[in-house]
Amino acid sequence: MYSNQWLNLCRFYFAEYKKKGSDIIHPESDVYFIVDAPTDVELEVGHAAATIFDAGSKKSLGELAKTNTRFSVLNVCSVPLQETTNLDGKYKVLFDLLTPMVKEGYAQFGEHENEDVNKFEKAVLYDFKNRLMKAGCFNKPCKVVVYGEFAKTYFEKIDDVNMECEVLYVTSDSCDLKELNIE
């Protein structure tokens, strides 16, 4: 596929799917969770279903953030990066390139042989950085919990910001808020 066609397809995809998997942001939050990208389940329920949870209430991260303004959740990418069950077939060509990037290619951020993938990564990073800045977590003391290697890669690429936040990295498959000293 020609570069411009692929990038235009990315634009259409973002326009169509961006509102389906949204961040949960509260201005008064003091804990911000950074997760990778929405999945089928998250599109269905309308919030992050990451396996960070409150063992006491048995609520997922998204459920907690919807009911407790202390917590906010931001996806690195606001659209699914892996093929989802109800995905429009016209986007299949995107996922032939994106799925390997999500599974392990993020480690070569900006250094892929396919320049379209590099451009896509930069666009995702730009959008992510802007959403983080709008969330307000850079200009106040807070905790930022970065969940997973994909999210860590993107979070560490953000530059030109003064963060007053304590940053925690979680790489295990699941964890309880108590393990993070967050109650």
Stockholm file with secondary structure:
# STOCKHOLM 1.0

chainA/1-183         MYSNQWLNLCRFYFAEYKKKGSDIIHPESDVYFIVDAPTDVELEVGHAAATIFDAGSKKSLGELAKTNTRFSVLNVCSVPLQETTNLDGKYKVLFDLLTPMVKEGYAQFGEHENEDVNKFEKAVLYDFKNRLMKAGCFNKPCKVVVYGEFAKTYFEKIDDVNMECEVLYVTSDSCDLKELNIE
#=GR chainA/1-183 SS CCHHHHHHHHHHHHHHHTTTSCCBCCTTCSEEEEECCCCHHHHHHTSCCCSEEETTTTEEHHHHHHHCTTEEEEESSSSCSSCCTTCCGGGHHHHHHHHHHHHTGGGGTTCCSSHHHHHHHHHHHHHHHHHHHHHTTTSSCCEEEEESHHHHHHHHHCCSCCCCCEEEEECSSCEEGGGGTCC
#=GC SS_cons         CCHHHHHHHHHHHHHHHTTTSCCBCCTTCSEEEEECCCCHHHHHHTSCCCSEEETTTTEEHHHHHHHCTTEEEEESSSSCSSCCTTCCGGGHHHHHHHHHHHHTGGGGTTCCSSHHHHHHHHHHHHHHHHHHHHHTTTSSCCEEEEESHHHHHHHHHCCSCCCCCEEEEECSSCEEGGGGTCC
//
